């Protein structure tokens, strides 16, 4: 099974053959959760200034490689589970095929395989160096390795939703820069990482904006973005509940926005038809406080869940996220609840990944409303979405 393919070194007549002056094509296999209708591969066609996207079935990929590897593109590298194939051609048109067995690299003195990461160790990344994650030589600092892993994991999730976002933009004829808003950006590790991933790795023209309440943090991030000369990256001091941007974003990120700040971010995203939402909720005090009143009443069927503080806190968080997930589905999003990072790093590791489909469920189910009624609680996102 092909995992990836890269075609480069195009012939001079590339525009006549494929309709554009493509410099290279990168194709990768999608995660099973992101593939649809047998289209298991995502292709990126790069020109000097643009990138075009297309999904492919396995048979279409095979046909594309047969037709263009070593012909339209003089260099092609194909990677599968167990081998790497190089297809090369010289100026006279002679095609050479080289195969070699490969295996995943193994960490020295460790019996587990090293995971291929979007941002690899060993190549210095300027913002990582400035934020103290890497040395000037590109070595990840030991104390920051968990942060390095978390950032890479988040970029994998962004990479998974990117095909849907780019296809949605193409359908709408949107050729403006891809816009990402990070609510509660804090020290902005992820904000800088998303900008680097989109612009430097994916070659996508983008505008990434970070919003946070802390003035000193925003000033530091703004200064660093300017000093590193990072176009399209900006920051501002502001409150999520009152923010209104001049142009609706394509992707909204909200990681660890405290309590109902997450609800205001989700409400903002839904009402502006944002194409994708990535949210890691935090500190769900709202429902927990209401459950404390319920636990004082007699005869509640939920009493066993409310007797112990830690269990009640976790139950409140799960109930809150379940309500949010269904409300997003009712607003026309395909929603997945997934683990962001290992629970050993933080218990607040549940991520809601929502991609807009525009399809509103017609089954009439109101599980979120029933749950809130049974618990005798209200929830901010439900109230916000009910407002015009």
C-alpha positions as CSV (number, residue, x, y, z in Angstrom):
1,X,0.0,0.0,0.0
2,X,1.3,3.4,-1.0
3,X,1.8,5.8,1.9
4,X,3.1,8.8,0.0
5,X,4.4,9.9,-3.3
6,X,6.4,13.0,-4.4
7,X,6.8,14.0,-8.1
8,X,9.3,16.8,-8.9
9,X,11.5,18.1,-11.7
10,X,8.8,18.8,-14.3
11,X,9.4,18.8,-18.0
12,X,9.2,22.0,-19.9
13,X,5.8,21.2,-21.3
14,X,4.2,20.7,-17.9
15,X,1.6,23.4,-18.5
16,X,0.4,21.8,-21.8
17,X,0.1,18.4,-20.1
18,X,-1.5,19.3,-16.7
19,X,-2.8,22.8,-17.4
20,X,-0.5,24.7,-15.1
21,X,3.2,25.3,-14.4
22,X,3.4,22.8,-11.5
23,X,6.8,22.5,-9.8
24,X,6.0,19.4,-7.8
25,X,3.1,17.2,-6.6
26,X,2.9,15.7,-3.1
27,X,0.4,12.9,-2.4
28,X,-0.2,11.2,1.0
29,X,-2.6,8.6,2.3
30,X,-5.3,10.1,4.5
31,X,-6.3,8.8,7.9
32,X,-9.3,6.5,7.7
33,X,-11.4,9.1,9.6
34,X,-10.6,11.7,6.9
35,X,-11.1,9.6,3.7
36,X,-14.5,9.3,2.0
37,X,-16.1,7.6,-0.9
38,X,-12.9,5.6,-1.5
39,X,-10.8,8.7,-1.9
40,X,-8.0,7.6,0.4
41,X,-5.4,10.0,-0.9
42,X,-4.8,13.8,-0.8
43,X,-2.8,15.4,-3.5
44,X,-1.2,18.9,-3.4
45,X,-0.1,20.4,-6.8
46,X,2.4,23.2,-6.2
47,X,3.2,26.1,-8.5
48,X,5.7,28.9,-7.6
49,X,3.0,30.9,-5.8
50,X,0.0,28.6,-5.4
51,X,-1.1,25.2,-4.2
52,X,-4.1,23.2,-5.6
53,X,-5.7,20.3,-3.8
54,X,-7.4,17.1,-5.0
55,X,-8.5,13.8,-3.5
56,X,-7.7,10.5,-5.3
57,X,-8.9,6.9,-5.0
58,X,-6.2,4.2,-4.9
59,X,-6.8,3.3,-8.6
60,X,-6.6,7.0,-9.6
61,X,-3.3,7.4,-7.8
62,X,-1.9,4.3,-9.6
63,X,-3.0,5.7,-13.0
64,X,-1.5,9.1,-12.2
65,X,1.8,7.6,-11.2
66,X,1.9,5.4,-14.3
67,X,1.1,8.3,-16.6
68,X,3.4,10.9,-15.1
69,X,6.3,9.4,-13.0
70,X,9.5,9.6,-15.0
71,X,7.6,11.3,-17.9
72,X,5.8,14.5,-16.9
73,X,8.0,14.6,-13.8
74,X,11.6,13.4,-14.1
75,X,11.8,12.4,-10.4
76,X,9.3,10.4,-8.4
77,X,9.7,8.9,-4.9
78,X,7.1,6.5,-3.7
79,X,7.0,5.2,-0.1
80,X,5.1,2.2,1.1
81,X,5.1,0.2,4.4
82,X,8.2,-1.7,3.5
83,X,10.0,-0.1,0.5
84,X,10.9,3.1,-1.2
85,X,10.8,3.3,-5.0
86,X,12.5,6.0,-7.1
87,X,11.6,6.5,-10.7
88,X,14.1,8.8,-12.5
89,X,14.5,9.9,-16.1
90,X,17.3,11.7,-17.8
91,X,17.2,14.4,-20.5
92,X,17.1,11.7,-23.2
93,X,14.0,10.1,-21.6
94,X,15.6,7.0,-20.3
95,X,13.7,5.9,-17.2
96,X,15.4,4.2,-14.2
97,X,13.5,2.5,-11.4
98,X,15.3,1.9,-8.1
99,X,13.8,0.0,-5.2
100,X,15.1,-0.5,-1.7
101,X,13.7,-2.0,1.4
102,X,13.0,0.4,4.3
103,X,11.9,0.2,7.9
104,X,11.0,2.8,10.4
105,X,14.0,4.3,12.2
106,X,14.6,3.1,15.7
107,X,15.6,5.4,18.6
108,X,19.0,4.6,19.8
109,X,19.1,2.4,22.9
110,X,15.3,2.3,23.0
111,X,13.1,-0.6,21.8
112,X,10.4,1.5,20.4
113,X,10.1,3.1,16.9
114,X,10.6,6.8,16.5
115,X,7.5,8.5,15.2
116,X,7.8,10.5,12.0
117,X,6.8,14.1,13.0
118,X,5.6,17.0,11.0
119,X,8.3,19.1,12.5
120,X,11.4,17.0,12.8
121,X,14.1,17.3,15.4
122,X,17.5,18.2,14.0
123,X,16.5,21.1,11.8
124,X,16.3,24.4,13.7
125,X,13.0,26.2,13.5
126,X,13.4,29.9,14.4
127,X,10.3,30.3,16.6
128,X,11.1,27.0,18.5
129,X,14.5,28.4,19.2
130,X,13.2,31.7,20.5
131,X,10.5,29.9,22.6
132,X,13.2,27.7,24.2
133,X,11.9,24.4,22.7
134,X,15.0,23.9,20.5
135,X,18.7,24.8,20.6
136,X,20.2,26.8,17.8
137,X,21.3,23.5,16.3
138,X,17.7,22.1,16.2
139,X,18.0,19.7,19.1
140,X,14.9,19.5,21.2
141,X,15.6,20.6,24.8
142,X,14.8,17.7,27.2
143,X,12.5,19.6,29.5
144,X,10.5,20.8,26.4
145,X,10.1,17.4,24.7
146,X,6.5,16.9,25.9
147,X,5.7,20.3,24.5
148,X,7.4,19.4,21.2
149,X,5.3,16.2,21.0
150,X,2.1,18.0,21.8
151,X,2.7,20.6,19.1
152,X,3.4,17.9,16.5
153,X,0.3,16.0,17.5
154,X,-1.8,19.2,17.1
155,X,-0.3,19.8,13.7
156,X,-1.3,16.3,12.7
157,X,-4.9,17.1,13.6
158,X,-4.7,20.3,11.6
159,X,-3.3,18.3,8.7
160,X,-6.3,15.9,8.9
161,X,-8.9,18.7,8.5
162,X,-7.0,20.7,6.0
163,X,-8.3,18.8,2.9
164,X,-11.9,19.5,3.9
165,X,-11.2,23.1,4.6
166,X,-9.3,23.7,1.3
167,X,-12.1,21.9,-0.7
168,X,-14.7,24.0,1.0
169,X,-12.8,27.2,0.0
170,X,-12.5,25.9,-3.5
171,X,-16.2,25.3,-3.8
172,X,-16.9,28.8,-2.5
173,X,-14.4,30.3,-5.0
174,X,-12.4,31.7,-2.0
175,X,-8.9,32.6,-3.2
176,X,-8.0,34.9,-0.2
177,X,-5.4,33.8,2.3
178,X,-6.4,31.0,4.6
179,X,-7.4,32.6,7.9
180,X,-6.9,31.0,11.3
181,X,-8.0,32.5,14.6
182,X,-6.5,31.2,17.9
183,X,-8.7,32.2,20.8
184,X,-6.8,32.3,24.1
185,X,-3.5,32.0,22.4
186,X,-1.4,32.5,25.5
187,X,2.3,32.1,24.9
188,X,1.4,31.1,21.3
189,X,3.4,27.9,20.9
190,X,0.6,26.6,18.7
191,X,-0.1,29.9,17.0
192,X,3.5,30.1,15.7
193,X,3.5,26.4,14.9
194,X,0.3,26.6,12.8
195,X,1.7,29.6,10.9
196,X,4.9,27.7,10.2
197,X,3.1,24.6,9.2
198,X,0.8,26.3,6.7
199,X,3.3,28.7,5.2
200,X,6.6,26.9,5.3
201,X,5.6,23.2,5.1
202,X,2.3,23.3,3.2
203,X,3.1,26.4,1.1
204,X,-0.3,27.9,1.8
205,X,-0.8,31.7,1.9
206,X,-2.3,32.3,5.3
207,X,-3.2,34.8,8.0
208,X,-3.0,33.5,11.6
209,X,-4.3,35.7,14.4
210,X,-3.9,35.1,18.2
211,X,-6.2,36.7,20.8
212,X,-5.5,36.7,24.5
213,X,-6.3,38.8,27.6
214,X,-2.7,39.1,28.8
215,X,-1.2,42.3,27.4
216,X,2.4,41.4,28.3
217,X,2.2,38.0,26.6
218,X,0.6,39.6,23.4
219,X,3.3,42.3,23.3
220,X,6.0,39.6,23.5
221,X,4.5,37.5,20.8
222,X,3.9,40.5,18.5
223,X,7.5,41.6,19.0
224,X,8.8,38.1,18.2
225,X,6.7,37.8,15.1
226,X,8.1,41.1,13.8
227,X,11.7,40.2,14.7
228,X,11.4,36.8,12.9
229,X,9.8,38.6,9.9
230,X,6.7,36.3,9.9
231,X,4.2,37.8,7.4
232,X,0.5,37.1,8.1
233,X,1.0,36.4,11.8
234,X,-0.5,38.9,14.2
235,X,-1.7,39.2,17.8
236,X,-4.1,41.4,19.8
237,X,-5.3,41.8,23.3
238,X,-9.0,41.1,23.6
239,X,-11.9,39.1,25.2
240,X,-13.3,36.2,23.3
241,X,-16.8,37.1,24.3
242,X,-16.7,40.5,22.6
243,X,-14.4,39.8,19.7
244,X,-15.6,40.5,16.1
245,X,-13.1,40.2,13.3
246,X,-13.3,42.1,10.0
247,X,-13.3,38.8,8.0
248,X,-14.7,35.4,9.1
249,X,-11.9,32.9,9.6
250,X,-11.7,29.5,8.0
251,X,-10.5,27.7,11.1
252,X,-11.0,28.5,14.8
253,X,-8.7,27.1,17.4
254,X,-9.5,27.3,21.1
255,X,-7.3,25.4,23.4
256,X,-7.8,25.6,27.2
257,X,-10.0,28.6,27.0
258,X,-11.3,28.7,30.6
259,X,-14.9,27.7,31.4
260,X,-17.5,29.5,29.3
261,X,-14.8,31.3,27.1
262,X,-14.9,28.1,25.1
263,X,-18.6,28.5,24.5
264,X,-18.2,32.1,23.3
265,X,-15.5,30.9,20.9
266,X,-17.7,28.1,19.6
267,X,-20.7,30.4,19.2
268,X,-18.5,32.9,17.3
269,X,-17.3,30.0,15.0
270,X,-20.8,28.6,14.3
271,X,-22.5,32.0,13.6
272,X,-19.8,32.9,11.1
273,X,-19.9,29.6,9.3
274,X,-16.3,28.7,10.1
275,X,-15.2,25.7,8.1
276,X,-13.4,23.9,10.9
277,X,-13.1,24.1,14.7
278,X,-10.5,22.6,17.0
279,X,-11.4,23.0,20.6
280,X,-9.8,21.6,23.8
281,X,-12.1,22.8,26.6
282,X,-10.8,23.6,30.1
283,X,-12.1,24.3,33.6
284,X,-15.8,23.5,33.1
285,X,-17.0,25.3,36.3
286,X,-20.4,26.2,35.0
287,X,-22.1,22.8,35.1
288,X,-20.0,21.7,38.1
289,X,-21.4,24.6,40.2
290,X,-25.0,23.7,39.1
291,X,-24.4,20.0,40.0
292,X,-23.3,21.0,43.5
293,X,-26.9,22.3,44.1
294,X,-28.4,19.1,42.6
295,X,-26.2,17.0,45.0
296,X,-27.9,18.7,47.9
297,X,-31.3,17.5,46.8
298,X,-32.7,14.2,47.9
299,X,-33.5,11.3,45.6
300,X,-31.6,12.3,42.6
301,X,-30.7,9.4,40.3
302,X,-27.4,11.0,39.7
303,X,-26.5,11.0,43.4
304,X,-23.8,8.3,43.1
305,X,-22.0,10.5,40.5
306,X,-22.2,13.6,42.7
307,X,-21.1,12.3,46.1
308,X,-17.4,12.6,45.5
309,X,-15.8,15.9,44.3
310,X,-13.4,14.4,41.8
311,X,-16.0,12.2,40.2
312,X,-18.5,15.1,40.1
313,X,-15.9,17.3,38.5
314,X,-15.1,14.8,35.7
315,X,-18.8,14.0,35.2
316,X,-19.5,17.8,34.8
317,X,-16.7,18.1,32.2
318,X,-17.9,15.1,30.2
319,X,-21.5,16.3,30.3
320,X,-20.4,19.8,29.2
321,X,-18.4,18.4,26.2
322,X,-21.2,16.0,25.2
323,X,-23.7,18.9,25.1
324,X,-21.2,21.1,23.1
325,X,-20.6,18.2,20.6
326,X,-24.3,17.7,19.9
327,X,-25.0,21.4,19.6
328,X,-22.2,21.6,17.0
329,X,-23.8,18.6,15.1
330,X,-27.1,20.4,15.2
331,X,-25.4,23.4,13.7
332,X,-24.2,21.5,10.7
333,X,-20.8,20.2,11.7
334,X,-19.3,16.7,11.6
335,X,-17.9,16.3,15.1
336,X,-15.4,13.9,16.6
337,X,-14.4,13.8,20.3
338,X,-10.8,12.6,20.4
339,X,-7.7,12.4,22.7
340,X,-5.4,15.3,22.1
341,X,-2.4,14.1,24.1
342,X,-1.6,11.4,26.6
343,X,-3.7,11.6,29.8
344,X,-0.4,11.2,31.7
345,X,0.5,14.8,30.6
346,X,-2.8,16.4,31.5
347,X,-6.3,15.1,32.2
348,X,-7.7,18.0,30.1
349,X,-6.9,16.2,26.8
350,X,-10.3,15.8,25.1
351,X,-10.4,17.6,21.8
352,X,-13.6,18.4,19.8
353,X,-12.8,18.4,16.1
354,X,-15.7,19.8,14.0
355,X,-15.8,20.2,10.3
356,X,-18.7,22.1,8.7
357,X,-20.8,20.0,6.3
358,X,-23.9,22.2,6.3
359,X,-26.0,19.1,6.8
360,X,-28.5,19.7,9.7
361,X,-29.7,16.4,11.3
362,X,-33.4,15.8,10.7
363,X,-33.9,13.0,13.2
364,X,-35.5,15.4,15.7
365,X,-33.3,14.0,18.6
366,X,-32.6,16.5,21.4
367,X,-30.2,14.5,23.6
368,X,-28.5,17.7,24.8
369,X,-31.7,19.3,25.9
370,X,-32.9,16.0,27.6
371,X,-29.6,15.7,29.5
372,X,-29.8,19.3,30.7
373,X,-33.4,18.9,31.7
374,X,-32.6,15.7,33.6
375,X,-29.7,17.3,35.4
376,X,-31.6,20.5,36.0
377,X,-28.8,22.6,34.4
378,X,-28.3,25.2,31.7
379,X,-25.3,25.6,29.4
380,X,-23.9,28.8,27.9
381,X,-23.3,27.5,24.3
382,X,-27.0,26.4,24.1
383,X,-28.1,29.9,25.3
384,X,-25.8,31.7,22.9
385,X,-26.8,29.6,19.8
386,X,-30.5,30.2,20.6
387,X,-29.9,34.0,20.3
388,X,-30.2,35.6,16.9
